[in-house]
Amino acid sequence: MRIVAAMSGGVDSAVAAARAVDAGHDVTGVHLALSRNPRSYRSGARGCCSIEDSNDARRAADVLGIPFYVWDMSAEFADTVVDDFVAEYTAGRTPNPCLRCNEKIKFAAVLERALALGFDGVATGHYAELRTAPDGTVEMHRAADAAKDQSYVLGVLTQHQLAHALFPLGGSVKTDVRAEAEARGLQVAQKPDSHDICFIADGDTPGWLTEKIGARPGPVVDESGEQVGEHAGAHTFTIGQRRGLRLGVPADDGRPRFVLDIEPVSGTVTVGPRESLRVDGLTGIRPVWCGAAPEGRVECTVQLRAHGAEHRAVAEVRGVEVHVDLLDPAEGIAPGQACVIYVGSQVLGSATIARTRRLTTAASDPER
């Protein structure tokens, strides 16, 4: 097959491209230029899409003996990932930009361009496994290396996209991948993994958002509505946050308080005890299914954060919404996050969390 290997400049994508070559595919390396103003150097292990990364990807392609191109997708990335990130925080939600990038850039815009150019699919260095079911459906499963599994951020992929995707690292562990890169003579063998949000290289998300949105002071209140502090912008908080609240009035019981709610219109941030963060249900919108949508009530597990634990649950599709009862309650779940649904190791699909049901109010909640 003719394959585009998305090469970020890191070790994973370089080894994935190498394995695609070994499998006999006709491979072309492509580096995605996602930043309109790429930095010349990385800041430690933060950030990506720099000039250095592009050069690293080119050197890896040279070692593999494959053609290499840079595709400028900075405009698409800014419109569908960066602007969306700002808009979601402005609305009081907590988005996952990596999920959005996989959905809109790596497996939509890139795949669309690749297919238009006559390629058969796209290979990436993501850690997830693809399996073909007896009926020909392509299933996505968790990776063999649980510590590196990225199926959560790939839970937005459709059957069409999975049918044209290759994840050569799905059955490997990271230490073996680095050793293989070393043996192949790839200079990126020991290059640090990138962390945090790629377009916020210094890792200061609140500061970056304040530059984009501006300061919007507002009150911090407790669950009774009493003001206990002030803030410079609701966009600098996330549900479940404990540090950096700068409360002027301590809790009566002296215990730490956490962000329970963010009201973007008034700018009110509500804080309270940790137990008030516990939820046993949620409603998701804009579901995306890796295959056919599940029917009826499905016993499953759900993952609610990129590096979060699995929770036993029962999910049910109701029209354009997905309702999830959590058998294992979760804490600090925020609207805007993704709920990715699994049966065993298989990913069924995902939905964007629109609202949650607190455990303390579950008995009176009409959704229950």
Beta strands, then each sheet from edge to edge (+ up, - down):
strand 1: 2-6
strand 2: 26-33
strand 3: 68-72
strand 4: 121-123
strand 5: 129-132
strand 6: 138-141
strand 7: 165-166
strand 8: 218-221
strand 9: 227-231
strand 10: 258-263
strand 11: 268-272
strand 12: 278-289
strand 13: 297-303
strand 14: 310-318
strand 15: 321-331
strand 16: 338-343
strand 17: 346-358
sheet 1: 3+ 2+ 1+ 4+ 7+
sheet 2: 5+ 6-
sheet 3: 9+ 8- 11- 10+
sheet 4: 12+ 15- 14+ 13- 16+ 17- 12+
end
